[in-house]
Amino acid sequence: MQPKELTLADHLAIDRTLMANERTLLAYARSAFALFIAGLSVLKFFGPEFVFLCIAWSFIGFAPVLFFVGIYRSWRTHKKLKQRYQ
């Protein structure tokens, strides 16, 4: 069985999917940056109370996790698309 040749519509759909994947990665990065800044803001403005310290450090700690989850998901999706359409 020979592979079906892709049409122009198929190529455009793949391009749209790749751009959506890039937008999703940027959204993960933006969310991680916002969490990090929110954590720093809580540290700066709400003082050394235990509850605020826990909230601030959980925001700061979760920010890189969210960023790397976004990178991993973007890489995995790109890899699947590359395997499927090459």
CNS distance restraints for C-alpha pairs under 8 A (distance, minus, plus):
assign (resid   6 and name CA) (resid  10 and name CA) 5.68 0.50 0.50
assign (resid   6 and name CA) (resid  11 and name CA) 6.73 0.50 0.50
assign (resid   7 and name CA) (resid  11 and name CA) 6.44 0.50 0.50
assign (resid   8 and name CA) (resid  12 and name CA) 6.20 0.50 0.50
assign (resid   9 and name CA) (resid  13 and name CA) 6.11 0.50 0.50
assign (resid  10 and name CA) (resid  14 and name CA) 6.24 0.50 0.50
assign (resid  11 and name CA) (resid  15 and name CA) 6.26 0.50 0.50
assign (resid  12 and name CA) (resid  16 and name CA) 6.17 0.50 0.50
assign (resid  13 and name CA) (resid  17 and name CA) 6.17 0.50 0.50
assign (resid  14 and name CA) (resid  18 and name CA) 6.20 0.50 0.50
assign (resid  14 and name CA) (resid  81 and name CA) 7.88 0.50 0.50
assign (resid  15 and name CA) (resid  19 and name CA) 6.22 0.50 0.50
assign (resid  16 and name CA) (resid  20 and name CA) 6.10 0.50 0.50
assign (resid  17 and name CA) (resid  21 and name CA) 6.14 0.50 0.50
assign (resid  18 and name CA) (resid  22 and name CA) 6.34 0.50 0.50
assign (resid  18 and name CA) (resid  78 and name CA) 7.19 0.50 0.50
assign (resid  19 and name CA) (resid  23 and name CA) 6.22 0.50 0.50
assign (resid  20 and name CA) (resid  24 and name CA) 6.15 0.50 0.50
assign (resid  21 and name CA) (resid  25 and name CA) 6.33 0.50 0.50
assign (resid  21 and name CA) (resid  74 and name CA) 6.15 0.50 0.50
assign (resid  21 and name CA) (resid  77 and name CA) 7.41 0.50 0.50
assign (resid  21 and name CA) (resid  78 and name CA) 7.66 0.50 0.50
assign (resid  22 and name CA) (resid  26 and name CA) 6.29 0.50 0.50
assign (resid  22 and name CA) (resid  74 and name CA) 7.27 0.50 0.50
assign (resid  23 and name CA) (resid  27 and name CA) 6.16 0.50 0.50
assign (resid  24 and name CA) (resid  28 and name CA) 6.31 0.50 0.50
assign (resid  24 and name CA) (resid  70 and name CA) 7.66 0.50 0.50
assign (resid  24 and name CA) (resid  74 and name CA) 7.65 0.50 0.50
assign (resid  25 and name CA) (resid  29 and name CA) 6.30 0.50 0.50
assign (resid  25 and name CA) (resid  70 and name CA) 5.45 0.50 0.50
assign (resid  25 and name CA) (resid  71 and name CA) 6.45 0.50 0.50
assign (resid  25 and name CA) (resid  74 and name CA) 6.11 0.50 0.50
assign (resid  26 and name CA) (resid  30 and name CA) 6.04 0.50 0.50
assign (resid  27 and name CA) (resid  31 and name CA) 6.08 0.50 0.50
assign (resid  28 and name CA) (resid  32 and name CA) 6.12 0.50 0.50
assign (resid  28 and name CA) (resid  66 and name CA) 6.64 0.50 0.50
assign (resid  28 and name CA) (resid  67 and name CA) 5.84 0.50 0.50
assign (resid  28 and name CA) (resid  70 and name CA) 5.32 0.50 0.50
assign (resid  29 and name CA) (resid  33 and name CA) 6.14 0.50 0.50
assign (resid  29 and name CA) (resid  66 and name CA) 7.76 0.50 0.50
assign (resid  29 and name CA) (resid  67 and name CA) 5.40 0.50 0.50
assign (resid  29 and name CA) (resid  70 and name CA) 7.22 0.50 0.50
assign (resid  30 and name CA) (resid  34 and name CA) 6.13 0.50 0.50
assign (resid  31 and name CA) (resid  35 and name CA) 6.18 0.50 0.50
assign (resid  31 and name CA) (resid  63 and name CA) 7.76 0.50 0.50
assign (resid  31 and name CA) (resid  66 and name CA) 7.76 0.50 0.50
assign (resid  32 and name CA) (resid  36 and name CA) 6.24 0.50 0.50
assign (resid  32 and name CA) (resid  62 and name CA) 7.73 0.50 0.50
assign (resid  32 and name CA) (resid  63 and name CA) 4.37 0.50 0.50
assign (resid  32 and name CA) (resid  64 and name CA) 6.50 0.50 0.50
assign (resid  32 and name CA) (resid  66 and name CA) 5.74 0.50 0.50
assign (resid  32 and name CA) (resid  67 and name CA) 5.55 0.50 0.50
assign (resid  33 and name CA) (resid  37 and name CA) 6.19 0.50 0.50
assign (resid  33 and name CA) (resid  63 and name CA) 6.67 0.50 0.50
assign (resid  34 and name CA) (resid  38 and name CA) 5.97 0.50 0.50
assign (resid  35 and name CA) (resid  39 and name CA) 6.11 0.50 0.50
assign (resid  35 and name CA) (resid  59 and name CA) 5.41 0.50 0.50
assign (resid  35 and name CA) (resid  60 and name CA) 6.48 0.50 0.50
assign (resid  35 and name CA) (resid  62 and name CA) 7.58 0.50 0.50
assign (resid  35 and name CA) (resid  63 and name CA) 5.60 0.50 0.50
assign (resid  36 and name CA) (resid  40 and name CA) 6.36 0.50 0.50
assign (resid  36 and name CA) (resid  59 and name CA) 6.04 0.50 0.50
assign (resid  36 and name CA) (resid  60 and name CA) 4.73 0.50 0.50
assign (resid  36 and name CA) (resid  61 and name CA) 7.95 0.50 0.50
assign (resid  36 and name CA) (resid  63 and name CA) 5.56 0.50 0.50
assign (resid  37 and name CA) (resid  41 and name CA) 6.05 0.50 0.50
assign (resid  37 and name CA) (resid  60 and name CA) 7.84 0.50 0.50
assign (resid  38 and name CA) (resid  42 and name CA) 6.17 0.50 0.50
assign (resid  38 and name CA) (resid  56 and name CA) 7.35 0.50 0.50
assign (resid  38 and name CA) (resid  59 and name CA) 7.03 0.50 0.50
assign (resid  38 and name CA) (resid  60 and name CA) 7.98 0.50 0.50
assign (resid  39 and name CA) (resid  43 and name CA) 6.33 0.50 0.50
assign (resid  39 and name CA) (resid  55 and name CA) 7.23 0.50 0.50
assign (resid  39 and name CA) (resid  56 and name CA) 4.09 0.50 0.50
assign (resid  39 and name CA) (resid  57 and name CA) 6.32 0.50 0.50
assign (resid  39 and name CA) (resid  58 and name CA) 7.61 0.50 0.50
assign (resid  39 and name CA) (resid  59 and name CA) 5.03 0.50 0.50
assign (resid  39 and name CA) (resid  60 and name CA) 5.26 0.50 0.50
assign (resid  40 and name CA) (resid  44 and name CA) 6.16 0.50 0.50
assign (resid  40 and name CA) (resid  56 and name CA) 6.62 0.50 0.50
assign (resid  40 and name CA) (resid  60 and name CA) 7.34 0.50 0.50
assign (resid  41 and name CA) (resid  45 and name CA) 5.96 0.50 0.50
assign (resid  41 and name CA) (resid  56 and name CA) 7.93 0.50 0.50
assign (resid  42 and name CA) (resid  46 and name CA) 5.49 0.50 0.50
assign (resid  42 and name CA) (resid  47 and name CA) 7.70 0.50 0.50
assign (resid  42 and name CA) (resid  52 and name CA) 6.65 0.50 0.50
assign (resid  42 and name CA) (resid  53 and name CA) 7.77 0.50 0.50
assign (resid  42 and name CA) (resid  55 and name CA) 7.77 0.50 0.50
assign (resid  42 and name CA) (resid  56 and name CA) 5.58 0.50 0.50
assign (resid  43 and name CA) (resid  47 and name CA) 6.08 0.50 0.50
assign (resid  43 and name CA) (resid  48 and name CA) 7.31 0.50 0.50
assign (resid  43 and name CA) (resid  52 and name CA) 7.14 0.50 0.50
assign (resid  43 and name CA) (resid  53 and name CA) 6.56 0.50 0.50
assign (resid  43 and name CA) (resid  56 and name CA) 5.95 0.50 0.50
assign (resid  46 and name CA) (resid  52 and name CA) 6.60 0.50 0.50
assign (resid  47 and name CA) (resid  52 and name CA) 7.35 0.50 0.50
assign (resid  47 and name CA) (resid  53 and name CA) 7.95 0.50 0.50
assign (resid  48 and name CA) (resid  52 and name CA) 6.97 0.50 0.50
assign (resid  48 and name CA) (resid  53 and name CA) 6.24 0.50 0.50
assign (resid  49 and name CA) (resid  53 and name CA) 6.16 0.50 0.50
assign (resid  50 and name CA) (resid  54 and name CA) 6.19 0.50 0.50
assign (resid  51 and name CA) (resid  55 and name CA) 6.29 0.50 0.50
assign (resid  52 and name CA) (resid  56 and name CA) 5.96 0.50 0.50
assign (resid  53 and name CA) (resid  57 and name CA) 6.02 0.50 0.50
assign (resid  54 and name CA) (resid  58 and name CA) 5.98 0.50 0.50
assign (resid  55 and name CA) (resid  59 and name CA) 6.24 0.50 0.50
assign (resid  56 and name CA) (resid  60 and name CA) 6.22 0.50 0.50
assign (resid  57 and name CA) (resid  61 and name CA) 5.81 0.50 0.50
assign (resid  58 and name CA) (resid  62 and name CA) 5.91 0.50 0.50
assign (resid  59 and name CA) (resid  63 and name CA) 6.20 0.50 0.50
assign (resid  60 and name CA) (resid  64 and name CA) 7.72 0.50 0.50
assign (resid  61 and name CA) (resid  65 and name CA) 7.27 0.50 0.50
assign (resid  62 and name CA) (resid  66 and name CA) 6.17 0.50 0.50
assign (resid  63 and name CA) (resid  67 and name CA) 6.29 0.50 0.50
assign (resid  64 and name CA) (resid  68 and name CA) 6.14 0.50 0.50
assign (resid  65 and name CA) (resid  69 and name CA) 6.13 0.50 0.50
assign (resid  66 and name CA) (resid  70 and name CA) 6.27 0.50 0.50
assign (resid  67 and name CA) (resid  71 and name CA) 6.40 0.50 0.50
assign (resid  68 and name CA) (resid  72 and name CA) 6.05 0.50 0.50
assign (resid  69 and name CA) (resid  73 and name CA) 6.10 0.50 0.50
assign (resid  70 and name CA) (resid  74 and name CA) 6.05 0.50 0.50
assign (resid  71 and name CA) (resid  75 and name CA) 6.08 0.50 0.50
assign (resid  72 and name CA) (resid  76 and name CA) 6.06 0.50 0.50
assign (resid  73 and name CA) (resid  77 and name CA) 6.11 0.50 0.50
assign (resid  74 and name CA) (resid  78 and name CA) 6.09 0.50 0.50
assign (resid  75 and name CA) (resid  79 and name CA) 6.05 0.50 0.50
assign (resid  76 and name CA) (resid  80 and name CA) 6.25 0.50 0.50
assign (resid  77 and name CA) (resid  81 and name CA) 6.24 0.50 0.50
assign (resid  78 and name CA) (resid  82 and name CA) 6.10 0.50 0.50
assign (resid  79 and name CA) (resid  83 and name CA) 6.19 0.50 0.50
assign (resid  80 and name CA) (resid  84 and name CA) 6.13 0.50 0.50
assign (resid  81 and name CA) (resid  85 and name CA) 6.10 0.50 0.50
assign (resid  82 and name CA) (resid  86 and name CA) 5.92 0.50 0.50
